[in-house]
Amino acid sequence: MSDKKPINDAMEHMSNIEGYPTDVDLKKLPKLLRYFGYFFICFFSISILFIIIAKLIL
């Protein structure tokens, strides 16, 4: 479980039962998923920069 401390026992029990998602560390993922994550982030970053530059030029 994560480092976050629950407010009380009921909240801890609810988080254990419902399975709240935890933070994802990209370095612990398999290589294929890691590369897909890096590609996804880079693709959208470059796309946003391209759109901004295109709007400034036109």
C-alpha distance matrix in Angstrom:
0.0 3.8 6.8 8.3 9.8 11.0 14.8 15.5 14.6 15.8 13.4 10.4 12.2 13.0 9.6 8.8 12.3 12.7 9.6 9.4 9.3 7.3 9.8 11.9 13.4 16.8 17.7 15.2 16.8 20.0 23.1 24.5 21.7 21.6 25.3 25.2 22.8 25.2 28.2 26.9 26.3 29.6 31.6 30.8 31.4 34.7 35.6 35.2 37.2 39.8 40.2 40.6 43.2 45.0 45.3 46.7 49.3 50.5
3.8 0.0 3.8 5.5 8.2 10.2 13.8 15.4 15.5 16.7 13.8 11.4 14.0 14.4 10.8 11.3 14.7 14.4 11.5 9.9 9.3 6.3 7.7 10.5 11.9 15.6 16.6 14.9 16.7 20.3 23.0 24.6 21.5 20.9 24.5 24.5 21.7 23.7 26.9 25.5 24.5 27.7 29.9 28.9 29.1 32.5 33.6 32.9 34.8 37.6 37.9 38.0 40.6 42.7 42.9 44.1 46.7 48.0
6.8 3.8 0.0 3.8 6.4 9.5 12.8 14.7 15.4 17.2 14.4 12.2 15.4 16.2 13.1 13.8 17.4 17.4 14.8 13.1 12.7 9.7 10.1 13.1 13.8 17.6 18.3 17.1 19.4 23.0 25.5 27.3 24.3 23.2 26.8 27.1 24.1 25.6 29.0 27.8 26.3 29.4 31.8 30.7 30.5 34.0 35.2 34.2 35.9 38.9 39.3 39.1 41.6 43.9 44.0 44.9 47.7 49.2
8.3 5.5 3.8 0.0 3.8 6.5 9.4 11.9 13.2 14.6 11.6 10.2 13.7 14.1 11.2 12.8 16.2 15.9 14.0 11.8 12.2 9.9 10.9 14.4 15.9 19.6 20.9 19.8 21.6 25.3 27.8 29.2 26.0 25.1 28.6 28.4 25.2 27.0 30.1 28.5 26.9 30.2 32.4 30.8 30.7 34.4 35.3 34.0 35.9 39.0 39.0 38.7 41.5 43.6 43.4 44.4 47.4 48.7
9.8 8.2 6.4 3.8 0.0 3.8 6.6 8.6 10.1 12.2 9.7 8.3 12.0 13.1 11.1 12.5 15.9 16.2 15.0 13.4 14.7 13.0 14.5 18.0 19.5 23.2 24.3 23.0 24.9 28.5 31.1 32.6 29.4 28.6 32.2 32.0 28.9 30.7 33.8 32.1 30.6 33.9 36.0 34.4 34.4 38.1 38.9 37.5 39.4 42.5 42.4 42.1 44.9 47.1 46.7 47.7 50.8 52.0
11.0 10.2 9.5 6.5 3.8 0.0 3.8 5.5 7.2 8.6 6.0 5.4 9.2 9.9 8.7 10.7 13.6 13.9 13.5 12.2 14.4 13.6 15.8 19.4 21.5 25.1 26.6 25.0 26.5 30.0 32.8 33.9 30.5 30.2 33.7 33.1 30.1 32.2 35.1 33.1 31.8 35.3 37.1 35.3 35.6 39.3 39.8 38.4 40.6 43.5 43.1 42.9 46.0 47.9 47.3 48.6 51.7 52.6
14.8 13.8 12.8 9.4 6.6 3.8 0.0 3.8 7.2 8.2 6.4 7.6 10.8 11.3 11.1 13.5 15.8 16.1 16.3 14.9 17.3 16.9 18.9 22.6 24.8 28.3 29.9 28.6 30.0 33.5 36.2 37.2 33.7 33.4 36.8 36.1 32.9 35.0 37.8 35.6 34.2 37.7 39.4 37.3 37.5 41.3 41.7 40.0 42.2 45.2 44.6 44.2 47.4 49.3 48.4 49.6 52.9 53.7
15.5 15.4 14.7 11.9 8.6 5.5 3.8 0.0 3.8 5.5 5.5 6.5 8.9 10.2 11.0 12.7 14.6 15.7 16.5 15.8 18.7 18.6 21.1 24.6 26.9 30.4 31.9 30.2 31.5 34.9 37.9 38.8 35.4 35.4 38.9 38.1 35.2 37.5 40.2 38.1 36.9 40.5 42.1 40.1 40.5 44.3 44.6 43.0 45.4 48.3 47.6 47.4 50.6 52.4 51.7 53.0 56.2 56.9
14.6 15.5 15.4 13.2 10.1 7.2 7.2 3.8 0.0 3.8 5.5 5.0 6.1 8.6 9.9 10.5 12.3 14.2 15.1 15.3 18.4 18.6 21.6 24.8 27.0 30.6 31.9 29.8 31.0 34.2 37.4 38.3 35.0 35.3 38.8 38.1 35.4 37.9 40.6 38.6 37.7 41.4 42.9 41.1 41.8 45.5 45.7 44.5 46.9 49.7 49.1 49.2 52.3 54.0 53.4 54.9 58.0 58.7
15.8 16.7 17.2 14.6 12.2 8.6 8.2 5.5 3.8 0.0 3.8 5.4 5.1 6.1 8.6 9.9 10.6 12.1 13.8 14.1 17.6 18.6 21.7 24.9 27.6 30.9 32.6 30.5 31.2 34.3 37.5 38.1 34.7 35.2 38.7 37.6 35.0 37.7 40.2 37.8 37.2 40.9 42.1 40.2 41.1 44.8 44.7 43.5 46.2 48.8 48.0 48.2 51.5 52.9 52.2 53.9 57.0 57.4
13.4 13.8 14.4 11.6 9.7 6.0 6.4 5.5 5.5 3.8 0.0 3.8 5.4 5.0 6.1 8.6 9.9 10.4 11.6 11.1 14.5 15.3 18.3 21.6 24.3 27.6 29.5 27.6 28.3 31.6 34.6 35.1 31.7 32.1 35.5 34.3 31.6 34.2 36.7 34.3 33.6 37.3 38.5 36.5 37.4 41.1 41.1 39.8 42.4 45.1 44.3 44.4 47.7 49.2 48.5 50.2 53.2 53.8
10.4 11.4 12.2 10.2 8.3 5.4 7.6 6.5 5.0 5.4 3.8 0.0 3.8 5.5 5.2 6.2 8.7 10.0 10.3 10.4 13.5 13.8 16.9 20.0 22.5 25.9 27.4 25.2 26.2 29.4 32.5 33.3 30.0 30.4 33.9 33.1 30.5 33.1 35.8 33.7 33.0 36.7 38.1 36.5 37.3 40.9 41.2 40.1 42.6 45.3 44.8 45.0 48.2 49.8 49.4 50.9 53.9 54.6
12.2 14.0 15.4 13.7 12.0 9.2 10.8 8.9 6.1 5.1 5.4 3.8 0.0 3.8 5.5 5.1 6.2 8.6 9.8 11.1 14.5 15.5 19.0 21.8 24.4 27.6 29.2 26.7 27.3 30.2 33.5 34.1 30.9 31.6 35.2 34.1 31.8 34.7 37.1 35.0 34.7 38.4 39.6 38.1 39.2 42.7 42.8 41.9 44.6 47.1 46.6 47.0 50.2 51.6 51.2 53.0 55.8 56.4
13.0 14.4 16.2 14.1 13.1 9.9 11.3 10.2 8.6 6.1 5.0 5.5 3.8 0.0 3.8 5.4 5.1 5.9 8.1 8.9 12.7 14.4 18.0 20.7 23.8 26.7 28.7 26.4 26.6 29.5 32.7 32.9 29.6 30.5 33.8 32.4 30.1 33.2 35.3 32.9 32.7 36.5 37.4 35.7 37.0 40.5 40.3 39.4 42.2 44.6 43.9 44.4 47.7 48.9 48.4 50.3 53.2 53.6
9.6 10.8 13.1 11.2 11.1 8.7 11.1 11.0 9.9 8.6 6.1 5.2 5.5 3.8 0.0 3.8 5.5 5.3 5.5 5.7 9.2 10.7 14.2 17.0 20.0 23.0 25.0 22.7 23.0 26.1 29.2 29.5 26.2 26.9 30.3 29.1 26.7 29.6 31.9 29.7 29.4 33.1 34.2 32.6 33.8 37.3 37.3 36.5 39.2 41.6 41.1 41.7 44.8 46.1 45.8 47.7 50.5 51.0
8.8 11.3 13.8 12.8 12.5 10.7 13.5 12.7 10.5 9.9 8.6 6.2 5.1 5.4 3.8 0.0 3.8 5.7 5.3 7.5 10.4 11.6 15.3 17.6 20.3 23.2 24.8 22.1 22.5 25.2 28.6 29.1 26.0 26.9 30.5 29.4 27.3 30.4 32.7 30.8 30.7 34.4 35.5 34.3 35.6 39.0 39.1 38.6 41.3 43.6 43.3 44.0 47.0 48.3 48.3 50.1 52.8 53.4
12.3 14.7 17.4 16.2 15.9 13.6 15.8 14.6 12.3 10.6 9.9 8.7 6.2 5.1 5.5 3.8 0.0 3.8 5.6 8.5 11.8 13.9 17.7 19.7 22.7 25.3 27.1 24.4 24.2 26.7 30.1 30.1 27.0 28.4 31.8 30.4 28.6 31.8 33.8 31.6 32.0 35.7 36.4 35.2 36.8 40.1 39.9 39.5 42.4 44.5 44.0 44.9 48.0 49.0 48.9 51.0 53.6 53.9
12.7 14.4 17.4 15.9 16.2 13.9 16.1 15.7 14.2 12.1 10.4 10.0 8.6 5.9 5.3 5.7 3.8 0.0 3.8 6.0 9.3 12.2 15.8 17.8 21.1 23.5 25.8 23.3 22.8 25.3 28.6 28.3 25.0 26.4 29.6 27.9 26.0 29.3 31.1 28.7 29.0 32.8 33.4 31.9 33.7 37.0 36.6 36.1 39.1 41.1 40.5 41.5 44.6 45.5 45.4 47.5 50.1 50.4
9.6 11.5 14.8 14.0 15.0 13.5 16.3 16.5 15.1 13.8 11.6 10.3 9.8 8.1 5.5 5.3 5.6 3.8 0.0 3.8 6.3 8.9 12.6 14.3 17.5 19.9 22.1 19.6 19.2 21.8 25.1 25.0 21.8 23.0 26.3 24.9 23.0 26.2 28.2 26.1 26.4 30.1 30.9 29.7 31.3 34.6 34.5 34.2 37.0 39.1 38.7 39.7 42.7 43.8 43.8 45.9 48.4 48.9
9.4 9.9 13.1 11.8 13.4 12.2 14.9 15.8 15.3 14.1 11.1 10.4 11.1 8.9 5.7 7.5 8.5 6.0 3.8 0.0 3.8 6.5 10.0 12.4 15.8 18.3 20.8 18.8 18.6 21.6 24.5 24.5 21.0 21.8 25.1 23.6 21.2 24.3 26.4 24.1 23.9 27.7 28.6 27.1 28.5 31.9 31.9 31.3 34.1 36.3 35.9 36.6 39.7 40.9 40.8 42.8 45.4 45.9
9.3 9.3 12.7 12.2 14.7 14.4 17.3 18.7 18.4 17.6 14.5 13.5 14.5 12.7 9.2 10.4 11.8 9.3 6.3 3.8 0.0 3.8 6.9 8.7 12.3 14.6 17.2 15.5 15.0 18.1 20.9 20.9 17.4 18.1 21.3 19.9 17.5 20.5 22.7 20.5 20.4 24.1 25.2 23.9 25.2 28.6 28.7 28.3 31.0 33.2 33.1 33.9 36.8 38.1 38.2 40.1 42.6 43.3
7.3 6.3 9.7 9.9 13.0 13.6 16.9 18.6 18.6 18.6 15.3 13.8 15.5 14.4 10.7 11.6 13.9 12.2 8.9 6.5 3.8 0.0 3.8 6.4 9.5 12.4 14.7 13.1 13.5 17.0 19.6 20.3 16.9 16.8 20.3 19.6 16.8 19.4 22.1 20.3 19.7 23.3 24.9 23.8 24.6 28.0 28.6 28.2 30.4 33.0 33.1 33.7 36.4 38.0 38.3 39.8 42.4 43.4
9.8 7.7 10.1 10.9 14.5 15.8 18.9 21.1 21.6 21.7 18.3 16.9 19.0 18.0 14.2 15.3 17.7 15.8 12.6 10.0 6.9 3.8 0.0 3.8 6.6 9.6 12.1 11.4 12.0 15.7 17.8 18.8 15.3 14.6 17.9 17.5 14.4 16.5 19.5 17.9 16.9 20.3 22.2 21.2 21.6 25.0 26.0 25.5 27.5 30.1 30.5 30.9 33.4 35.3 35.7 37.0 39.5 40.8
11.9 10.5 13.1 14.4 18.0 19.4 22.6 24.6 24.8 24.9 21.6 20.0 21.8 20.7 17.0 17.6 19.7 17.8 14.3 12.4 8.7 6.4 3.8 0.0 3.8 6.1 8.9 8.2 8.4 12.1 14.1 15.0 11.7 10.8 14.3 14.1 11.2 13.4 16.4 15.3 14.6 17.8 19.8 19.4 20.0 23.1 24.2 24.2 26.1 28.5 29.2 29.9 32.2 33.9 34.7 36.1 38.3 39.6
13.4 11.9 13.8 15.9 19.5 21.5 24.8 26.9 27.0 27.6 24.3 22.5 24.4 23.8 20.0 20.3 22.7 21.1 17.5 15.8 12.3 9.5 6.6 3.8 0.0 3.8 5.5 5.7 7.1 10.8 12.3 14.2 11.4 9.6 13.1 13.9 11.1 12.4 15.9 15.6 14.6 17.3 19.8 19.9 20.0 22.9 24.5 24.7 26.1 28.5 29.7 30.3 32.2 34.2 35.3 36.4 38.4 40.1
16.8 15.6 17.6 19.6 23.2 25.1 28.3 30.4 30.6 30.9 27.6 25.9 27.6 26.7 23.0 23.2 25.3 23.5 19.9 18.3 14.6 12.4 9.6 6.1 3.8 0.0 3.8 5.5 5.4 8.5 9.1 10.9 8.4 5.9 9.3 10.4 8.0 9.0 12.5 12.7 12.1 14.4 16.9 17.5 17.7 20.2 22.0 22.6 23.9 26.1 27.6 28.4 30.0 31.9 33.3 34.5 36.2 37.9
17.7 16.6 18.3 20.9 24.3 26.6 29.9 31.9 31.9 32.6 29.5 27.4 29.2 28.7 25.0 24.8 27.1 25.8 22.1 20.8 17.2 14.7 12.1 8.9 5.5 3.8 0.0 3.8 5.6 8.1 8.5 11.3 10.0 7.2 10.3 12.5 10.8 11.0 14.5 15.5 14.9 16.6 19.4 20.4 20.3 22.5 24.7 25.4 26.3 28.4 30.3 31.0 32.3 34.4 36.0 36.9 38.5 40.4
15.2 14.9 17.1 19.8 23.0 25.0 28.6 30.2 29.8 30.5 27.6 25.2 26.7 26.4 22.7 22.1 24.4 23.3 19.6 18.8 15.5 13.1 11.4 8.2 5.7 5.5 3.8 0.0 3.8 6.7 8.8 11.5 9.9 8.5 12.1 13.7 12.4 13.6 16.7 17.4 17.3 19.4 21.8 22.7 23.1 25.3 27.2 28.0 29.2 31.3 32.9 33.8 35.3 37.1 38.7 39.8 41.5 43.2
16.8 16.7 19.4 21.6 24.9 26.5 30.0 31.5 31.0 31.2 28.3 26.2 27.3 26.6 23.0 22.5 24.2 22.8 19.2 18.6 15.0 13.5 12.0 8.4 7.1 5.4 5.6 3.8 0.0 3.8 6.4 8.2 6.4 5.9 9.6 10.6 9.9 11.8 14.4 14.9 15.5 17.7 19.6 20.7 21.6 23.7 25.2 26.3 27.8 29.5 31.0 32.3 33.9 35.4 37.0 38.4 40.0 41.4
20.0 20.3 23.0 25.3 28.5 30.0 33.5 34.9 34.2 34.3 31.6 29.4 30.2 29.5 26.1 25.2 26.7 25.3 21.8 21.6 18.1 17.0 15.7 12.1 10.8 8.5 8.1 6.7 3.8 0.0 3.8 5.6 5.6 6.2 8.7 10.1 10.7 12.4 14.3 15.4 16.8 18.4 19.9 21.6 22.7 24.3 25.8 27.4 28.8 30.1 31.9 33.4 34.7 36.0 37.9 39.5 40.7 42.0
23.1 23.0 25.5 27.8 31.1 32.8 36.2 37.9 37.4 37.5 34.6 32.5 33.5 32.7 29.2 28.6 30.1 28.6 25.1 24.5 20.9 19.6 17.8 14.1 12.3 9.1 8.5 8.8 6.4 3.8 0.0 3.8 5.5 4.9 6.0 8.4 9.7 10.4 12.0 14.0 15.3 16.2 17.8 20.0 20.9 22.1 23.8 25.7 26.8 27.9 29.9 31.6 32.5 33.8 36.0 37.4 38.3 39.9
24.5 24.6 27.3 29.2 32.6 33.9 37.2 38.8 38.3 38.1 35.1 33.3 34.1 32.9 29.5 29.1 30.1 28.3 25.0 24.5 20.9 20.3 18.8 15.0 14.2 10.9 11.3 11.5 8.2 5.6 3.8 0.0 3.8 5.4 5.3 6.2 8.7 10.0 10.5 12.2 14.4 15.3 16.1 18.4 20.0 20.9 22.1 24.3 25.7 26.4 28.3 30.3 31.3 32.2 34.4 36.1 36.9 38.2
21.7 21.5 24.3 26.0 29.4 30.5 33.7 35.4 35.0 34.7 31.7 30.0 30.9 29.6 26.2 26.0 27.0 25.0 21.8 21.0 17.4 16.9 15.3 11.7 11.4 8.4 10.0 9.9 6.4 5.6 5.5 3.8 0.0 3.8 5.5 5.0 6.1 8.6 9.7 10.3 12.3 14.1 15.0 16.6 18.3 19.8 20.8 22.6 24.3 25.4 26.9 28.7 30.1 31.1 33.0 34.8 35.9 37.1
21.6 20.9 23.2 25.1 28.6 30.2 33.4 35.4 35.3 35.2 32.1 30.4 31.6 30.5 26.9 26.9 28.4 26.4 23.0 21.8 18.1 16.8 14.6 10.8 9.6 5.9 7.2 8.5 5.9 6.2 4.9 5.4 3.8 0.0 3.8 5.4 5.1 6.3 8.6 9.8 10.8 12.3 14.1 15.7 16.6 18.3 19.9 21.4 22.7 24.1 25.9 27.4 28.6 30.0 31.9 33.4 34.6 36.1
25.3 24.5 26.8 28.6 32.2 33.7 36.8 38.9 38.8 38.7 35.5 33.9 35.2 33.8 30.3 30.5 31.8 29.6 26.3 25.1 21.3 20.3 17.9 14.3 13.1 9.3 10.3 12.1 9.6 8.7 6.0 5.3 5.5 3.8 0.0 3.8 5.4 5.0 6.0 8.4 9.9 10.4 11.8 14.2 15.2 16.1 17.8 19.9 20.9 21.9 24.0 25.7 26.5 27.8 30.0 31.4 32.3 33.8
25.2 24.5 27.1 28.4 32.0 33.1 36.1 38.1 38.1 37.6 34.3 33.1 34.1 32.4 29.1 29.4 30.4 27.9 24.9 23.6 19.9 19.6 17.5 14.1 13.9 10.4 12.5 13.7 10.6 10.1 8.4 6.2 5.0 5.4 3.8 0.0 3.8 5.5 5.0 6.0 8.6 9.8 10.2 12.3 14.1 15.2 16.1 18.3 19.9 20.6 22.2 24.3 25.5 26.4 28.4 30.2 31.2 32.3
22.8 21.7 24.1 25.2 28.9 30.1 32.9 35.2 35.4 35.0 31.6 30.5 31.8 30.1 26.7 27.3 28.6 26.0 23.0 21.2 17.5 16.8 14.4 11.2 11.1 8.0 10.8 12.4 9.9 10.7 9.7 8.7 6.1 5.1 5.4 3.8 0.0 3.8 5.4 5.1 6.2 8.6 9.8 10.9 12.3 14.2 15.4 16.8 18.5 19.9 21.3 22.9 24.4 25.7 27.3 29.0 30.4 31.6
25.2 23.7 25.6 27.0 30.7 32.2 35.0 37.5 37.9 37.7 34.2 33.1 34.7 33.2 29.6 30.4 31.8 29.3 26.2 24.3 20.5 19.4 16.5 13.4 12.4 9.0 11.0 13.6 11.8 12.4 10.4 10.0 8.6 6.3 5.0 5.5 3.8 0.0 3.8 5.5 5.3 6.1 8.4 10.2 10.6 12.1 14.0 15.5 16.5 18.0 20.0 21.3 22.4 24.0 25.9 27.2 28.4 30.1
28.2 26.9 29.0 30.1 33.8 35.1 37.8 40.2 40.6 40.2 36.7 35.8 37.1 35.3 31.9 32.7 33.8 31.1 28.2 26.4 22.7 22.1 19.5 16.4 15.9 12.5 14.5 16.7 14.4 14.3 12.0 10.5 9.7 8.6 6.0 5.0 5.4 3.8 0.0 3.8 5.5 5.2 5.8 8.6 9.8 10.4 11.8 14.1 15.2 16.0 18.0 19.9 20.8 21.9 24.1 25.6 26.5 27.9
26.9 25.5 27.8 28.5 32.1 33.1 35.6 38.1 38.6 37.8 34.3 33.7 35.0 32.9 29.7 30.8 31.6 28.7 26.1 24.1 20.5 20.3 17.9 15.3 15.6 12.7 15.5 17.4 14.9 15.4 14.0 12.2 10.3 9.8 8.4 6.0 5.1 5.5 3.8 0.0 3.8 5.6 5.2 6.3 8.6 10.1 10.6 12.4 14.4 15.3 16.6 18.5 20.1 21.0 22.7 24.6 25.8 26.9
26.3 24.5 26.3 26.9 30.6 31.8 34.2 36.9 37.7 37.2 33.6 33.0 34.7 32.7 29.4 30.7 32.0 29.0 26.4 23.9 20.4 19.7 16.9 14.6 14.6 12.1 14.9 17.3 15.5 16.8 15.3 14.4 12.3 10.8 9.9 8.6 6.2 5.3 5.5 3.8 0.0 3.8 5.6 5.5 6.1 8.6 10.0 10.8 12.4 14.2 15.6 16.8 18.5 20.0 21.5 23.0 24.6 25.9
29.6 27.7 29.4 30.2 33.9 35.3 37.7 40.5 41.4 40.9 37.3 36.7 38.4 36.5 33.1 34.4 35.7 32.8 30.1 27.7 24.1 23.3 20.3 17.8 17.3 14.4 16.6 19.4 17.7 18.4 16.2 15.3 14.1 12.3 10.4 9.8 8.6 6.1 5.2 5.6 3.8 0.0 3.8 5.5 5.0 6.0 8.4 9.9 10.5 12.0 14.1 15.4 16.3 17.9 20.0 21.2 22.4 24.0
31.6 29.9 31.8 32.4 36.0 37.1 39.4 42.1 42.9 42.1 38.5 38.1 39.6 37.4 34.2 35.5 36.4 33.4 30.9 28.6 25.2 24.9 22.2 19.8 19.8 16.9 19.4 21.8 19.6 19.9 17.8 16.1 15.0 14.1 11.8 10.2 9.8 8.4 5.8 5.2 5.6 3.8 0.0 3.8 5.5 5.3 6.0 8.6 10.0 10.4 12.2 14.3 15.3 16.2 18.3 20.1 21.0 22.2
30.8 28.9 30.7 30.8 34.4 35.3 37.3 40.1 41.1 40.2 36.5 36.5 38.1 35.7 32.6 34.3 35.2 31.9 29.7 27.1 23.9 23.8 21.2 19.4 19.9 17.5 20.4 22.7 20.7 21.6 20.0 18.4 16.6 15.7 14.2 12.3 10.9 10.2 8.6 6.3 5.5 5.5 3.8 0.0 3.8 5.5 4.9 6.1 8.6 9.7 10.4 12.3 14.1 15.1 16.5 18.4 19.9 20.9
31.4 29.1 30.5 30.7 34.4 35.6 37.5 40.5 41.8 41.1 37.4 37.3 39.2 37.0 33.8 35.6 36.8 33.7 31.3 28.5 25.2 24.6 21.6 20.0 20.0 17.7 20.3 23.1 21.6 22.7 20.9 20.0 18.3 16.6 15.2 14.1 12.3 10.6 9.8 8.6 6.1 5.0 5.5 3.8 0.0 3.8 5.4 5.3 6.3 8.6 10.1 10.8 12.4 14.2 15.6 16.9 18.6 20.2
34.7 32.5 34.0 34.4 38.1 39.3 41.3 44.3 45.5 44.8 41.1 40.9 42.7 40.5 37.3 39.0 40.1 37.0 34.6 31.9 28.6 28.0 25.0 23.1 22.9 20.2 22.5 25.3 23.7 24.3 22.1 20.9 19.8 18.3 16.1 15.2 14.2 12.1 10.4 10.1 8.6 6.0 5.3 5.5 3.8 0.0 3.8 5.5 5.1 6.0 8.6 9.9 10.4 12.0 14.2 15.4 16.4 18.1
35.6 33.6 35.2 35.3 38.9 39.8 41.7 44.6 45.7 44.7 41.1 41.2 42.8 40.3 37.3 39.1 39.9 36.6 34.5 31.9 28.7 28.6 26.0 24.2 24.5 22.0 24.7 27.2 25.2 25.8 23.8 22.1 20.8 19.9 17.8 16.1 15.4 14.0 11.8 10.6 10.0 8.4 6.0 4.9 5.4 3.8 0.0 3.8 5.4 5.0 6.2 8.6 9.9 10.4 12.3 14.3 15.3 16.3
35.2 32.9 34.2 34.0 37.5 38.4 40.0 43.0 44.5 43.5 39.8 40.1 41.9 39.4 36.5 38.6 39.5 36.1 34.2 31.3 28.3 28.2 25.5 24.2 24.7 22.6 25.4 28.0 26.3 27.4 25.7 24.3 22.6 21.4 19.9 18.3 16.8 15.5 14.1 12.4 10.8 9.9 8.6 6.1 5.3 5.5 3.8 0.0 3.8 5.4 5.2 6.2 8.6 9.9 10.7 12.5 14.4 15.5
37.2 34.8 35.9 35.9 39.4 40.6 42.2 45.4 46.9 46.2 42.4 42.6 44.6 42.2 39.2 41.3 42.4 39.1 37.0 34.1 31.0 30.4 27.5 26.1 26.1 23.9 26.3 29.2 27.8 28.8 26.8 25.7 24.3 22.7 20.9 19.9 18.5 16.5 15.2 14.4 12.4 10.5 10.0 8.6 6.3 5.1 5.4 3.8 0.0 3.8 5.5 5.1 6.1 8.5 10.0 10.7 12.4 14.3
39.8 37.6 38.9 39.0 42.5 43.5 45.2 48.3 49.7 48.8 45.1 45.3 47.1 44.6 41.6 43.6 44.5 41.1 39.1 36.3 33.2 33.0 30.1 28.5 28.5 26.1 28.4 31.3 29.5 30.1 27.9 26.4 25.4 24.1 21.9 20.6 19.9 18.0 16.0 15.3 14.2 12.0 10.4 9.7 8.6 6.0 5.0 5.4 3.8 0.0 3.8 5.5 5.2 6.0 8.6 9.9 10.6 12.1
40.2 37.9 39.3 39.0 42.4 43.1 44.6 47.6 49.1 48.0 44.3 44.8 46.6 43.9 41.1 43.3 44.0 40.5 38.7 35.9 33.1 33.1 30.5 29.2 29.7 27.6 30.3 32.9 31.0 31.9 29.9 28.3 26.9 25.9 24.0 22.2 21.3 20.0 18.0 16.6 15.6 14.1 12.2 10.4 10.1 8.6 6.2 5.2 5.5 3.8 0.0 3.8 5.5 5.1 6.2 8.7 10.0 10.5
40.6 38.0 39.1 38.7 42.1 42.9 44.2 47.4 49.2 48.2 44.4 45.0 47.0 44.4 41.7 44.0 44.9 41.5 39.7 36.6 33.9 33.7 30.9 29.9 30.3 28.4 31.0 33.8 32.3 33.4 31.6 30.3 28.7 27.4 25.7 24.3 22.9 21.3 19.9 18.5 16.8 15.4 14.3 12.3 10.8 9.9 8.6 6.2 5.1 5.5 3.8 0.0 3.8 5.5 5.3 6.3 8.8 10.2
43.2 40.6 41.6 41.5 44.9 46.0 47.4 50.6 52.3 51.5 47.7 48.2 50.2 47.7 44.8 47.0 48.0 44.6 42.7 39.7 36.8 36.4 33.4 32.2 32.2 30.0 32.3 35.3 33.9 34.7 32.5 31.3 30.1 28.6 26.5 25.5 24.4 22.4 20.8 20.1 18.5 16.3 15.3 14.1 12.4 10.4 9.9 8.6 6.1 5.2 5.5 3.8 0.0 3.8 5.4 5.1 6.3 8.7
45.0 42.7 43.9 43.6 47.1 47.9 49.3 52.4 54.0 52.9 49.2 49.8 51.6 48.9 46.1 48.3 49.0 45.5 43.8 40.9 38.1 38.0 35.3 33.9 34.2 31.9 34.4 37.1 35.4 36.0 33.8 32.2 31.1 30.0 27.8 26.4 25.7 24.0 21.9 21.0 20.0 17.9 16.2 15.1 14.2 12.0 10.4 9.9 8.5 6.0 5.1 5.5 3.8 0.0 3.8 5.5 5.2 6.1
45.3 42.9 44.0 43.4 46.7 47.3 48.4 51.7 53.4 52.2 48.5 49.4 51.2 48.4 45.8 48.3 48.9 45.4 43.8 40.8 38.2 38.3 35.7 34.7 35.3 33.3 36.0 38.7 37.0 37.9 36.0 34.4 33.0 31.9 30.0 28.4 27.3 25.9 24.1 22.7 21.5 20.0 18.3 16.5 15.6 14.2 12.3 10.7 10.0 8.6 6.2 5.3 5.4 3.8 0.0 3.8 5.5 5.3
46.7 44.1 44.9 44.4 47.7 48.6 49.6 53.0 54.9 53.9 50.2 50.9 53.0 50.3 47.7 50.1 51.0 47.5 45.9 42.8 40.1 39.8 37.0 36.1 36.4 34.5 36.9 39.8 38.4 39.5 37.4 36.1 34.8 33.4 31.4 30.2 29.0 27.2 25.6 24.6 23.0 21.2 20.1 18.4 16.9 15.4 14.3 12.5 10.7 9.9 8.7 6.3 5.1 5.5 3.8 0.0 3.8 5.7
49.3 46.7 47.7 47.4 50.8 51.7 52.9 56.2 58.0 57.0 53.2 53.9 55.8 53.2 50.5 52.8 53.6 50.1 48.4 45.4 42.6 42.4 39.5 38.3 38.4 36.2 38.5 41.5 40.0 40.7 38.3 36.9 35.9 34.6 32.3 31.2 30.4 28.4 26.5 25.8 24.6 22.4 21.0 19.9 18.6 16.4 15.3 14.4 12.4 10.6 10.0 8.8 6.3 5.2 5.5 3.8 0.0 3.8
50.5 48.0 49.2 48.7 52.0 52.6 53.7 56.9 58.7 57.4 53.8 54.6 56.4 53.6 51.0 53.4 53.9 50.4 48.9 45.9 43.3 43.4 40.8 39.6 40.1 37.9 40.4 43.2 41.4 42.0 39.9 38.2 37.1 36.1 33.8 32.3 31.6 30.1 27.9 26.9 25.9 24.0 22.2 20.9 20.2 18.1 16.3 15.5 14.3 12.1 10.5 10.2 8.7 6.1 5.3 5.7 3.8 0.0
